[in-house]
Amino acid sequence: MPEVTQQECIEQFLASWQGLEGYERVNYPDYFGDLCIALEAERPPPQGTIAGDRSLV
C-alpha cells in the first residue's frame, strides 16, 4: 500500500469539504478532526479530561 504524503492528505481534506461552505460549523467535530489529520496534528483530548477544563453542563 503506497504511503500518502501530507500534500495528498491536505488535498483530500480540501476535496471532501469543498462545496460545503457553512457546514464546517454544523459539523465542526468532523471538520476539525479531518483538519488535524490533514495537518498531521494531534487531536485535542475530549472535553473534561484535563484538570481545570471547563465542561458544559
DSSP file (Angstrom, degrees, kcal/mol; ACC not computed):
  #  RESIDUE AA STRUCTURE BP1 BP2  ACC     N-H-->O    O-->H-N    N-H-->O    O-->H-N    TCO  KAPPA ALPHA  PHI   PSI    X-CA   Y-CA   Z-CA
    1    1 A M              0   0    0      0, 0.0     2,-0.0     0, 0.0     0, 0.0   0.000 360.0 360.0 360.0 123.9    0.0    0.0    0.0
    2    2 A P        -     0   0    0      0, 0.0     2,-0.2     0, 0.0     0, 0.0  -0.351 360.0-111.7 -68.9 145.6    1.6    3.3   -1.1
    3    3 A E        -     0   0    0      1,-0.1     2,-0.4    -2,-0.0     0, 0.0  -0.554  27.1-129.6 -77.1 139.2    2.2    5.9    1.6
    4    4 A V        -     0   0    0     -2,-0.2     2,-0.1     4,-0.0    -1,-0.1  -0.763  20.4-135.8 -91.9 131.4    0.1    9.0    1.4
    5    5 A T     >  -     0   0    0     -2,-0.4     4,-2.1     1,-0.1     5,-0.1  -0.377  21.8-112.3 -81.0 163.7    2.0   12.3    1.6
    6    6 A Q  H  > S+     0   0    0      1,-0.2     4,-2.6     2,-0.2     5,-0.2   0.891 119.4  56.5 -62.4 -38.5    0.9   15.3    3.7
    7    7 A Q  H  > S+     0   0    0      1,-0.2     4,-2.4     2,-0.2    -1,-0.2   0.908 107.4  48.2 -58.7 -42.3    0.2   17.2    0.5
    8    8 A E  H  > S+     0   0    0      2,-0.2     4,-2.5     1,-0.2    -1,-0.2   0.878 109.8  52.7 -66.4 -37.6   -2.2   14.4   -0.6
    9    9 A C  H  X S+     0   0    0     -4,-2.1     4,-2.4     2,-0.2    -2,-0.2   0.916 110.5  47.4 -62.2 -43.1   -3.9   14.4    2.8
   10   10 A I  H  X S+     0   0    0     -4,-2.6     4,-2.8    28,-0.3    -2,-0.2   0.912 111.7  50.1 -65.2 -42.4   -4.4   18.2    2.6
   11   11 A E  H  X S+     0   0    0     -4,-2.4     4,-2.5     1,-0.2    -2,-0.2   0.895 110.9  49.5 -63.6 -39.5   -5.8   17.8   -1.0
   12   12 A Q  H  X S+     0   0    0     -4,-2.5     4,-2.4     2,-0.2    -2,-0.2   0.906 111.0  50.3 -64.5 -41.2   -8.2   15.0    0.2
   13   13 A F  H  X S+     0   0    0     -4,-2.4     4,-1.6     2,-0.2    -2,-0.2   0.950 112.6  46.0 -60.4 -49.8   -9.3   17.2    3.1
   14   14 A L  H  X S+     0   0    0     -4,-2.8     4,-1.3     1,-0.2    -2,-0.2   0.901 113.4  49.5 -61.4 -41.8  -10.0   20.2    0.7
   15   15 A A  H  < S+     0   0    0     -4,-2.5    -1,-0.2     1,-0.2    -2,-0.2   0.884 109.8  51.1 -65.9 -38.2  -11.8   18.0   -1.8
   16   16 A S  H  < S+     0   0    0     -4,-2.4    -1,-0.2     1,-0.2    -2,-0.2   0.799 119.1  35.6 -72.4 -26.5  -14.0   16.4    0.9
   17   17 A W  H >< S+     0   0    0     -4,-1.6     3,-1.8    -5,-0.2    -1,-0.2   0.492  87.8 118.0-104.0  -5.0  -15.1   19.7    2.3
   18   18 A Q  T 3< S+     0   0    0     -4,-1.3    -3,-0.0     1,-0.3    -4,-0.0  -0.401  81.1  18.4 -64.2 135.4  -15.2   21.7   -0.9
   19   19 A G  T 3  S+     0   0    0     -2,-0.1    -1,-0.3     1,-0.0    -4,-0.0   0.465  99.9  98.2  84.5   2.0  -18.7   23.0   -1.7
   20   20 A L    X   +     0   0    0     -3,-1.8     3,-2.4     2,-0.0     4,-0.5  -0.087  49.2 164.3-111.5  33.7  -19.9   22.5    1.9
   21   21 A E  T 3   +     0   0    0      1,-0.3    -3,-0.0     2,-0.2     0, 0.0  -0.250  69.1  22.2 -53.4 133.7  -19.4   26.1    3.0
   22   22 A G  T >> S+     0   0    0      1,-0.0     4,-0.9     4,-0.0     3,-0.7  -0.004 101.1  89.0  95.9 -28.2  -21.3   26.7    6.2
   23   23 A Y  H <>  +     0   0    0     -3,-2.4     4,-3.0     1,-0.2    -2,-0.2   0.657  68.7  78.3 -76.1 -14.3  -21.3   23.0    7.2
   24   24 A E  H 34 S+     0   0    0     -4,-0.5     7,-0.2     1,-0.2    -1,-0.2   0.894  97.0  45.4 -59.1 -38.5  -18.0   23.4    8.9
   25   25 A R  H X4 S+     0   0    0     -3,-0.7     3,-1.0     2,-0.2    -1,-0.2   0.918 114.8  45.7 -71.7 -43.0  -19.8   25.0   11.9
   26   26 A V  H 3< S+     0   0    0     -4,-0.9    -2,-0.2     1,-0.3    -1,-0.2   0.907 126.2  31.2 -66.0 -40.9  -22.6   22.4   12.0
   27   27 A N  T >X S+     0   0    0     -4,-3.0     4,-2.7     1,-0.2     3,-0.6  -0.158  77.7 141.0-109.0  37.1  -20.1   19.5   11.6
   28   28 A Y  H <>  +     0   0    0     -3,-1.0     4,-3.1     1,-0.2     5,-0.3   0.809  66.6  57.0 -56.9 -35.0  -17.2   21.1   13.4
   29   29 A P  H 3> S+     0   0    0      0, 0.0     4,-2.1     0, 0.0    -1,-0.2   0.942 114.2  39.4 -62.4 -42.8  -16.1   17.9   15.3
   30   30 A D  H <> S+     0   0    0     -3,-0.6     4,-2.8     2,-0.2     5,-0.2   0.920 117.6  49.6 -68.8 -43.4  -15.7   16.1   12.0
   31   31 A Y  H  X S+     0   0    0     -4,-2.7     4,-2.4    -7,-0.2    -3,-0.2   0.940 114.2  44.4 -60.3 -48.7  -14.2   19.1   10.2
   32   32 A F  H  X S+     0   0    0     -4,-3.1     4,-2.4    -5,-0.2    -1,-0.2   0.896 113.8  50.4 -65.9 -40.4  -11.7   19.8   13.0
   33   33 A G  H  X S+     0   0    0     -4,-2.1     4,-2.1    -5,-0.3    -2,-0.2   0.922 111.9  47.2 -62.7 -44.6  -10.8   16.1   13.2
   34   34 A D  H  X S+     0   0    0     -4,-2.8     4,-2.5     1,-0.2    -2,-0.2   0.890 111.3  52.1 -63.2 -39.4  -10.2   15.9    9.4
   35   35 A L  H  X S+     0   0    0     -4,-2.4     4,-2.2    -5,-0.2    -2,-0.2   0.913 108.0  50.9 -63.9 -42.9   -8.2   19.1    9.5
   36   36 A C  H  <>S+     0   0    0     -4,-2.4     5,-2.9     1,-0.2     4,-0.5   0.910 111.3  48.6 -60.8 -42.1   -6.0   17.7   12.3
   37   37 A I  H ><5S+     0   0    0     -4,-2.1     3,-1.0     3,-0.2    -2,-0.2   0.932 111.1  49.9 -62.9 -45.4   -5.4   14.5   10.2
   38   38 A A  H 3<5S+     0   0    0     -4,-2.5   -28,-0.3     1,-0.3    -1,-0.2   0.863 116.3  41.5 -62.0 -36.4   -4.6   16.5    7.1
   39   39 A L  T 3<5S-     0   0    0     -4,-2.2    -1,-0.3    -5,-0.2    -2,-0.2   0.409 109.1-123.0 -91.7   2.0   -2.1   18.7    9.0
   40   40 A E  T < 5 +     0   0    0     -3,-1.0     2,-0.3    -4,-0.5    -3,-0.2   0.878  62.1 149.2  56.0  39.9   -0.7   15.7   10.9
   41   41 A A      < -     0   0    0     -5,-2.9     2,-0.2    -6,-0.2    -1,-0.2  -0.756  54.1-103.6-103.0 149.8   -1.6   17.5   14.2
   42   42 A E        -     0   0    0     -2,-0.3    -1,-0.0    -3,-0.1    -5,-0.0  -0.513  37.0-120.7 -71.0 135.7   -2.6   15.8   17.4
   43   43 A R        -     0   0    0     -2,-0.2    -1,-0.1     1,-0.1   -10,-0.1  -0.509  32.8-104.4 -74.7 146.6   -6.3   15.9   18.1
   44   44 A P        -     0   0    0      0, 0.0    -1,-0.1     0, 0.0     3,-0.1  -0.341  40.2-100.7 -68.0 153.2   -7.2   17.6   21.3
   45   45 A P        -     0   0    0      0, 0.0     3,-0.1     0, 0.0     5,-0.1  -0.337  51.3 -82.0 -69.4 157.5   -8.3   15.4   24.2
   46   46 A P    >   -     0   0    0      0, 0.0     3,-1.7     0, 0.0     4,-0.2  -0.261  58.4 -89.5 -58.7 146.6  -12.0   15.1   24.9
   47   47 A Q  T 3  S+     0   0    0      1,-0.2     8,-0.1     2,-0.1     7,-0.0  -0.294 112.6  26.9 -59.1 137.4  -13.6   17.9   26.9
   48   48 A G  T 3  S+     0   0    0      6,-0.2    -1,-0.2     2,-0.2     4,-0.1   0.416  91.7  99.8  91.7  -1.1  -13.5   17.3   30.6
   49   49 A T    <   +     0   0    0     -3,-1.7     2,-0.5     2,-0.1    -2,-0.1   0.516  68.8  72.9 -94.7  -5.0  -10.4   15.1   30.6
   50   50 A I  S >  S-     0   0    0     -4,-0.2     3,-2.5    -5,-0.1    -2,-0.2  -0.929  94.1-107.7-110.7 130.7   -7.9   17.8   31.6
   51   51 A A  T 3  S+     0   0    0     -2,-0.5     3,-0.1     1,-0.3    -2,-0.1  -0.316 106.8  17.4 -55.9 131.3   -8.0   19.0   35.2
   52   52 A G  T 3  S+     0   0    0      1,-0.3    -1,-0.3    -4,-0.1     2,-0.2   0.349  90.0 141.1  86.4  -5.6   -9.4   22.5   35.3
   53   53 A D    <   -     0   0    0     -3,-2.5     2,-0.3     1,-0.1    -1,-0.3  -0.493  55.3-120.6 -68.5 134.4  -11.0   22.2   31.9
   54   54 A R        -     0   0    0     -2,-0.2     2,-0.4    -3,-0.1    -6,-0.2  -0.604  28.1-159.5 -76.4 133.3  -14.5   23.7   31.8
   55   55 A S        -     0   0    0     -2,-0.3     2,-0.4    -8,-0.1    -7,-0.0  -0.897  20.6-115.2-113.2 147.3  -17.2   21.3   30.9
   56   56 A L              0   0    0     -2,-0.4    -9,-0.0     1,-0.1    -2,-0.0  -0.642 360.0 360.0 -79.5 129.8  -20.5   22.3   29.5
   57   57 A V              0   0    0     -2,-0.4    -1,-0.1     0, 0.0    -2,-0.0   0.378 360.0 360.0-112.1 360.0  -23.3   21.4   31.9
